[in-house]
Amino acid sequence: MKPQNKPLSVSVHKGVMRIEIGVDTLASAYLRSEHAWRVANPNANGNLLPEDIFRIKNKSGFARDVKREMLDEAEDGSNLLNMMLDKAAAGAVEQGSIYFVTDEEEAK
């Protein structure tokens, strides 16, 4: 498989969490997204696929633009990526992660 076609994946290895997606996969996923359908179909009455109306001419450039949006800071310093990580971490704790313990539990 070519790197640009890599599906979305998350791995943890040697102390690093890595989130990866190939640029072609990212572009293809966007063209099938709810947002792409809304952008594509105001005048097409829902009869055309987004890729029939527009295309992403530079997938690496589009990926860089998506990265910029992921890291763009709000006034409080947050960004989409750290909000996603916060939500995922909270979900792991709420689902009973055995690796999250209180000091009291650790002392036992």
N, C-alpha and C positions, 0 to 999 in steps of 0.2 A: 504494500500500500504506500502510495506517495504521501509525504508529510502533509501536503496541502489538503488531502482528502481525509485526514485523521478525524474520527468522530470525537465528540466531546468526551473527555475523560478527566478523572481526578485520581491522583495517586499520592501516596505518602511513602517516601523512600529516603533513608539516611537523613532524617530530621527536616525534610523539606516537603511541603504540600505543593503539588503542581497541578494546575488546572490548564488543560490544553484543548485546543480545537483547531483543525486545519482551516486555512483561510477560505478554501473552496467550500468546505462544509458550513462555515459561518455564513458565507454569502448565500448558499443554497437554503439554509435554514431561515435566513431573513426573508428571502423571496417567497417562502411558504408561511410566513408569520401573519398573525392577525393584523398587525400594523401595515404590512405590505399590501394586504387585501384592501384595507381602508384607503390607502394612498392610491392604489391602482384603479379602484372601481367607482369613484364618484360619478363618472360620466359613462362608464361601460355597463351599468346596470347589473354588475356581478357576473357578466357573461364571459369575461376574459380572465385568464390567469395573470398574476402580477408579472411573470416573466414574458408575457405577450405584450406588455406595455412598456416595461423598462428593464434595464439590466445593470449589473454592477461591472463597470468597465475595467476597474483595477481592484482586484480582490484583496491584495496586500494593503493598498491604500485605504480601502473600506475598513479592513481590520484595524489599521492604525487609528482611524476615526472612531471606531467602536471602543478601542482601548482608551482613547482620550476621554470619551464620555463616561467610561467606567471609573476613571480616576479623577474626573472633574469634581473639585471640592465645593460643597455647599458652604454657606456662611458659618455653619457650626463645625466645619472641618471634615464632615462625613462625605463619603462618596458611595456610588452604587456598589462597588466591590466590597468595601468594608461593611456596608449594611447587609449585604448578602452573607458575608462570613459571620456577622453577629447573629443573624437570624438562624443560620445553620448550626452555630455553636449552641444557641439557646435551645434549638430543637433537639440536639444531641443530649443536652442535660435533661430536658423535659421527658425524653424517651428513656431516661434511666442509664445514661452512660456510666459504666462501672469505674471509669477513670476520673470522674469528677466526684471528689469527696470533700466533706467539711473537715476542718481541723479536728473536731470532736470525733468524727468517724476514723480519721487517720490515726488518732491516739489509741484507739482500741487494739 
